């Protein structure tokens, strides 16, 4: 199995190095069809059953089947950087640029653009409605700036703006086949046992209500939208904290929850953590599935491990690895796929069973090629994230 996987990746990178002639364009409306088709063909190559094992027993999985779209430049600098690169840089950039990944839509970048989401979906599907397009909807922290987001209590006007933006997003999505990671970093302020105090003093309760509105809206109006609410990571919220957060934020209206949005825990740890959350929800009569971000956990580490090694560092801007033996650094993880039991990631029998039944997919909604996981694009980070990835 390992030899077949290595051969597959080697073949992909060799093919990527031959694509010097691709013109990816530089703007949302300049995406040539040949670039899109080429990128999508390579993404599908990863999505094969390399072990020969039966497909996961998850018959209701909305992410299964069809193609997953690859962004070739819409509000995104990663693919254009790959298209312009040569040599080994191009090969390392290919490991992320040619993968399906979620594009983040925020109040700041899309509330005043009434066709931003619909234009992106149309570009990605390119006339094929079976193609899955992945979105991250990020708006509850979008007021008063990133640095003040945990201190700012939303005004009535801001709450109305958010609801209007969600209505607009829902209208643009329509009946399109999409996967939505809803409010990544929702779990930010729900860390400790004083959750009730945080809700009162930092506006978390209002934000949970808005997230619930978003989940309910997508459920009612978008029949092919698979929505996953942020639930933190294995190194962040306890099972009880995650369940409380999810119930208050509209898990009753969503397909499930998402783990790993801005953290770097091991995928295996997230499978175990997700299983515990799913069991606790099931005990309350809420049966849900989950997805795991694997964009940046190729060499996993926890929040505590990071600050033990970098006491004056900034977790959101974790540095990429600089050598094959480096630790507490980020590197690309398992390529995105819905065939979660058919990757080279080692899983225990229990983890394999959990993944087969409850994990809808490994998605890439983390962005290790961006500074602070937000902006701007940093070419050197993208290269090194691919260079030292074990996958």
C-alpha positions as CSV (number, residue, x, y, z in Angstrom):
1,X,0.0,0.0,0.0
2,X,2.8,2.4,0.9
3,X,4.6,1.8,-2.4
4,X,1.4,2.4,-4.3
5,X,0.8,5.7,-2.4
6,X,4.4,6.9,-3.0
7,X,4.2,6.1,-6.7
8,X,0.9,8.0,-6.9
9,X,2.3,11.1,-5.3
10,X,5.5,10.9,-7.4
11,X,3.5,10.7,-10.5
12,X,1.4,13.7,-9.5
13,X,4.4,15.8,-8.8
14,X,6.0,14.8,-12.0
15,X,2.9,15.8,-13.9
16,X,2.7,19.0,-12.0
17,X,6.2,20.0,-13.2
18,X,5.1,19.7,-16.8
19,X,2.3,22.3,-16.5
20,X,4.4,25.4,-17.0
21,X,2.1,26.6,-19.7
22,X,-1.0,27.0,-17.5
23,X,-2.3,30.6,-17.2
24,X,-4.2,30.7,-13.9
25,X,-5.2,34.3,-14.2
26,X,-5.1,36.8,-11.4
27,X,-8.7,37.7,-10.6
28,X,-12.0,36.1,-9.7
29,X,-13.2,36.4,-13.3
30,X,-10.0,35.3,-15.1
31,X,-10.0,31.5,-14.6
32,X,-9.4,29.6,-17.9
33,X,-11.3,26.4,-18.2
34,X,-8.1,24.3,-19.0
35,X,-6.5,25.4,-15.7
36,X,-9.6,24.4,-13.8
37,X,-10.0,21.1,-15.5
38,X,-6.3,20.3,-15.0
39,X,-6.4,21.1,-11.3
40,X,-9.6,19.1,-10.8
41,X,-8.2,16.0,-12.6
42,X,-5.2,15.9,-10.2
43,X,-7.4,16.3,-7.2
44,X,-9.4,13.3,-8.1
45,X,-6.2,11.3,-8.4
46,X,-5.7,11.5,-4.6
47,X,-9.3,10.3,-4.1
48,X,-8.7,6.7,-4.8
49,X,-8.9,3.6,-2.6
50,X,-5.2,2.9,-2.1
51,X,-5.7,0.0,0.4
52,X,-8.2,-2.0,-1.6
53,X,-10.5,-2.0,1.5
54,X,-14.3,-1.6,1.2
55,X,-15.5,1.9,1.2
56,X,-16.6,3.4,4.5
57,X,-20.0,2.3,5.7
58,X,-21.6,5.8,5.8
59,X,-24.4,5.6,3.2
60,X,-25.8,9.0,4.1
61,X,-22.6,10.9,3.6
62,X,-23.3,14.0,1.6
63,X,-19.7,14.5,0.7
64,X,-19.3,11.1,-0.9
65,X,-19.1,10.7,-4.7
66,X,-18.5,13.1,-7.5
67,X,-15.6,15.5,-7.8
68,X,-14.4,18.1,-5.2
69,X,-13.6,21.4,-6.8
70,X,-10.1,23.0,-6.7
71,X,-9.8,26.8,-6.5
72,X,-7.6,28.1,-9.3
73,X,-7.4,31.7,-8.1
74,X,-10.7,33.1,-6.9
75,X,-9.7,35.3,-4.0
76,X,-6.8,33.0,-3.6
77,X,-3.0,33.4,-4.2
78,X,-2.0,29.8,-3.7
79,X,-2.9,28.4,-7.1
80,X,-1.4,31.4,-9.0
81,X,1.8,31.0,-7.0
82,X,2.0,27.4,-8.1
83,X,1.2,28.2,-11.7
84,X,4.0,30.8,-11.8
85,X,6.6,28.6,-10.0
86,X,9.2,26.3,-11.5
87,X,11.3,23.4,-10.4
88,X,11.0,22.0,-6.9
89,X,9.1,25.0,-5.7
90,X,6.4,24.2,-8.2
91,X,6.3,20.6,-7.0
92,X,6.0,21.5,-3.3
93,X,3.3,24.2,-4.1
94,X,1.4,21.6,-6.1
95,X,0.8,19.5,-2.9
96,X,-1.5,22.2,-1.6
97,X,-2.6,24.2,-4.7
98,X,-4.0,21.2,-6.5
99,X,-6.1,20.1,-3.5
100,X,-9.8,20.8,-2.9
101,X,-10.1,23.3,0.0
102,X,-12.6,25.6,1.5
103,X,-12.7,29.2,0.5
104,X,-13.5,31.6,3.4
105,X,-16.3,34.0,2.9
106,X,-16.6,36.8,5.6
107,X,-18.7,39.8,6.2
108,X,-15.8,41.9,5.2
109,X,-15.1,40.3,1.8
110,X,-18.6,39.3,0.6
111,X,-21.4,41.2,2.4
112,X,-21.2,44.0,-0.1
113,X,-20.7,41.7,-3.1
114,X,-24.1,40.2,-3.8
115,X,-22.8,37.6,-6.3
116,X,-19.5,36.7,-4.6
117,X,-20.6,33.2,-3.5
118,X,-22.7,32.3,-6.5
119,X,-20.0,33.4,-8.9
120,X,-17.5,31.2,-7.0
121,X,-19.8,28.2,-7.0
122,X,-20.5,28.7,-10.7
123,X,-16.8,28.8,-11.5
124,X,-16.0,25.8,-9.5
125,X,-18.8,23.6,-10.8
126,X,-18.2,24.8,-14.4
127,X,-21.5,23.5,-15.5
128,X,-21.4,20.2,-13.5
129,X,-23.8,20.4,-10.5
130,X,-22.5,17.2,-9.0
131,X,-19.2,18.9,-8.1
132,X,-18.8,19.6,-4.4
133,X,-17.8,23.1,-3.5
134,X,-16.4,23.8,-0.1
135,X,-17.0,27.1,1.8
136,X,-16.2,28.5,5.2
137,X,-18.7,31.0,6.5
138,X,-17.0,33.3,9.0
139,X,-18.8,36.3,10.3
140,X,-19.6,36.4,14.0
141,X,-16.1,37.7,14.9
142,X,-16.1,40.1,11.9
143,X,-16.9,43.3,13.8
144,X,-14.4,45.7,15.5
145,X,-11.4,43.8,14.2
146,X,-9.8,40.5,14.9
147,X,-7.9,41.7,18.0
148,X,-11.0,42.8,19.8
149,X,-13.3,40.0,18.8
150,X,-13.6,38.3,22.2
151,X,-14.3,41.6,24.0
152,X,-16.9,43.2,21.6
153,X,-20.6,42.7,22.4
154,X,-22.6,42.8,19.2
155,X,-25.0,45.7,18.7
156,X,-28.5,45.3,17.4
157,X,-27.4,46.7,14.0
158,X,-24.5,44.2,13.8
159,X,-26.7,41.3,14.6
160,X,-29.1,42.5,11.9
161,X,-26.2,42.8,9.4
162,X,-25.1,39.3,10.1
163,X,-28.6,37.8,9.6
164,X,-28.9,39.8,6.3
165,X,-25.5,38.5,5.2
166,X,-26.6,34.9,5.9
167,X,-29.8,35.4,4.0
168,X,-27.8,36.7,1.1
169,X,-25.3,33.8,1.3
170,X,-28.1,31.2,1.4
171,X,-29.9,32.8,-1.6
172,X,-26.6,32.6,-3.6
173,X,-26.0,29.0,-2.6
174,X,-29.5,27.9,-3.6
175,X,-29.6,24.2,-4.5
176,X,-25.9,24.0,-5.2
177,X,-24.0,21.0,-3.7
178,X,-21.8,22.6,-1.1
179,X,-20.0,21.7,2.2
180,X,-20.1,24.6,4.7
181,X,-17.8,24.9,7.7
182,X,-19.9,27.3,9.8
183,X,-18.1,29.9,11.9
184,X,-14.6,28.4,12.3
185,X,-13.3,29.7,15.6
186,X,-16.8,29.6,17.1
187,X,-15.1,27.7,20.0
188,X,-12.7,30.5,20.6
189,X,-14.4,31.9,23.7
190,X,-15.8,28.7,25.1
191,X,-12.6,27.3,26.6
192,X,-13.0,27.2,30.3
193,X,-15.6,26.1,32.9
194,X,-16.7,29.8,33.2
195,X,-18.6,29.5,29.9
196,X,-21.7,31.2,31.3
197,X,-19.6,34.2,32.4
198,X,-17.9,34.5,29.0
199,X,-21.4,34.4,27.4
200,X,-22.5,37.3,29.5
201,X,-19.4,39.4,29.3
202,X,-18.0,38.8,25.9
203,X,-21.0,38.3,23.7
204,X,-20.7,34.6,23.1
205,X,-24.4,33.9,23.7
206,X,-25.4,36.4,21.0
207,X,-22.9,34.9,18.6
208,X,-24.2,31.4,19.3
209,X,-27.7,32.7,18.5
210,X,-26.5,34.1,15.2
211,X,-24.8,30.8,14.4
212,X,-28.0,29.0,15.2
213,X,-29.8,31.3,12.8
214,X,-27.3,30.5,10.1
215,X,-27.6,26.8,10.6
216,X,-31.4,27.0,10.6
217,X,-31.4,29.1,7.5
218,X,-29.1,26.8,5.5
219,X,-31.2,23.8,6.6
220,X,-34.4,25.3,5.5
221,X,-33.3,26.8,2.2
222,X,-30.4,24.9,0.9
223,X,-31.2,21.2,0.3
224,X,-27.7,20.2,-0.9
225,X,-25.7,22.1,1.8
226,X,-23.9,19.9,4.3
227,X,-23.3,22.2,7.3
228,X,-20.7,21.5,10.0
229,X,-20.4,23.7,13.1
230,X,-17.0,24.5,14.6
231,X,-16.4,22.5,17.8
232,X,-12.7,23.4,18.4
233,X,-10.1,20.6,18.5
234,X,-9.0,17.7,20.6
235,X,-6.6,20.0,22.6
236,X,-9.2,22.8,23.2
237,X,-12.8,22.1,24.4
238,X,-13.7,19.2,26.6
239,X,-16.5,16.9,25.4
240,X,-19.0,18.6,27.7
241,X,-18.0,22.1,26.6
242,X,-18.2,21.2,23.0
243,X,-21.6,19.7,23.4
244,X,-22.9,22.7,25.2
245,X,-21.5,25.0,22.6
246,X,-22.9,23.0,19.7
247,X,-26.4,22.7,21.3
248,X,-26.5,26.5,21.8
249,X,-25.2,27.1,18.3
250,X,-27.7,25.1,16.2
251,X,-26.3,21.6,15.9
252,X,-29.9,20.4,15.7
253,X,-30.1,22.0,12.2
254,X,-26.6,20.9,10.9
255,X,-25.2,17.7,9.4
256,X,-22.6,17.7,12.1
257,X,-19.6,19.5,13.5
258,X,-16.0,20.3,12.4
259,X,-12.7,19.8,14.3
260,X,-9.3,21.4,13.8
261,X,-10.2,24.7,12.2
262,X,-7.3,26.7,13.7
263,X,-5.4,24.1,15.7
264,X,-3.0,21.3,14.7
265,X,-3.9,18.2,16.8
266,X,-3.4,14.8,15.3
267,X,-6.1,13.5,13.1
268,X,-6.3,10.3,15.3
269,X,-6.8,12.5,18.4
270,X,-9.6,14.3,16.6
271,X,-11.3,11.0,15.6
272,X,-11.3,10.0,19.3
273,X,-12.5,13.4,20.4
274,X,-15.2,13.5,17.7
275,X,-16.4,10.1,18.7
276,X,-16.8,11.3,22.3
277,X,-18.7,14.4,21.3
278,X,-20.9,12.4,18.9
279,X,-21.7,9.9,21.7
280,X,-22.6,12.7,24.1
281,X,-24.9,14.3,21.5
282,X,-26.4,10.9,20.7
283,X,-27.2,10.4,24.4
284,X,-29.3,13.6,24.0
285,X,-31.1,12.3,20.9
286,X,-28.9,14.2,18.5
287,X,-27.1,11.9,16.0
288,X,-24.5,13.8,14.1
289,X,-21.3,13.2,12.0
290,X,-18.2,15.3,11.8
291,X,-15.3,16.4,9.5
292,X,-11.7,17.0,10.4
293,X,-9.3,19.7,9.1
294,X,-6.1,18.0,7.9
295,X,-4.5,20.9,6.1
296,X,-1.8,21.7,8.7
297,X,-1.5,18.7,11.0
298,X,1.0,16.6,9.1
299,X,3.3,16.9,12.1
300,X,0.7,17.4,14.8
301,X,1.1,19.3,18.1
302,X,-1.2,20.7,20.8
303,X,-1.8,24.2,22.1
304,X,0.2,23.3,25.2
305,X,3.1,21.9,23.3
306,X,3.4,25.0,21.2
307,X,3.6,27.4,24.1
308,X,6.0,25.1,26.0
309,X,8.4,25.4,23.1
310,X,7.5,29.0,22.0
311,X,6.4,30.8,25.2
312,X,6.5,34.2,23.3
313,X,5.1,32.8,20.1
314,X,1.8,33.3,18.4
315,X,-0.2,30.0,18.0
316,X,-2.2,31.2,14.9
317,X,1.1,31.9,13.1
318,X,2.8,28.6,13.8
319,X,5.9,28.3,11.7
320,X,6.2,25.7,9.0
321,X,8.8,22.9,9.5
322,X,12.4,23.6,8.4
323,X,13.7,20.1,8.4
324,X,12.4,16.5,8.2
325,X,12.9,15.9,11.9
326,X,11.4,19.2,13.1
327,X,8.5,19.1,15.6
328,X,5.9,21.7,16.8
329,X,5.7,23.1,13.3
330,X,3.1,22.8,10.7
331,X,3.1,20.7,7.6
332,X,0.4,19.5,5.2
333,X,-1.6,16.6,6.5
334,X,-3.7,13.9,4.9
335,X,-5.0,15.1,1.5
336,X,-8.7,15.9,1.6
337,X,-11.0,13.0,0.9
338,X,-14.3,11.4,1.9
339,X,-12.6,8.0,1.8
340,X,-11.3,8.4,5.3
341,X,-10.4,4.8,5.9
342,X,-8.4,4.5,2.7
343,X,-5.5,6.8,3.3
344,X,-1.9,6.1,4.5
345,X,-2.8,7.6,7.9
346,X,-2.3,4.8,10.6
347,X,-5.4,4.2,12.5
348,X,-6.3,1.8,15.3
349,X,-9.2,-0.6,14.8
350,X,-11.4,1.6,16.9
351,X,-10.4,4.8,15.1
352,X,-11.0,3.1,11.7
353,X,-14.5,2.0,12.8
354,X,-15.3,5.5,14.1
355,X,-14.0,7.1,10.9
356,X,-16.0,4.7,8.7
357,X,-19.2,5.4,10.5
358,X,-19.0,9.0,11.6
359,X,-16.3,11.0,9.7
360,X,-17.8,12.4,6.5
361,X,-14.4,13.7,5.3
362,X,-11.0,15.1,5.9
363,X,-11.3,18.6,4.6
364,X,-8.9,21.5,4.2
365,X,-10.4,24.6,5.8
366,X,-7.1,25.4,7.7
367,X,-4.8,27.7,5.7
368,X,-1.1,27.1,6.7
369,X,0.1,29.1,3.7
370,X,-1.4,32.4,5.2
371,X,0.1,34.6,7.8
372,X,-1.8,34.2,11.1
373,X,-4.0,31.7,9.2
374,X,-5.8,34.8,7.8
375,X,-3.8,37.1,5.5
376,X,-1.6,37.6,3.5
377,X,-0.4,34.7,1.5
378,X,3.2,33.7,2.3
379,X,4.8,31.8,-0.5
380,X,7.7,30.4,1.6
381,X,5.2,29.0,4.2
382,X,3.3,27.2,1.4
383,X,6.5,25.7,0.0
384,X,7.8,24.5,3.3
385,X,4.4,23.1,4.4
386,X,4.6,20.9,1.3
387,X,8.3,20.2,1.5
388,X,8.1,18.6,5.0
389,X,4.7,17.0,4.8
390,X,4.8,13.2,5.5
391,X,1.9,12.8,3.0
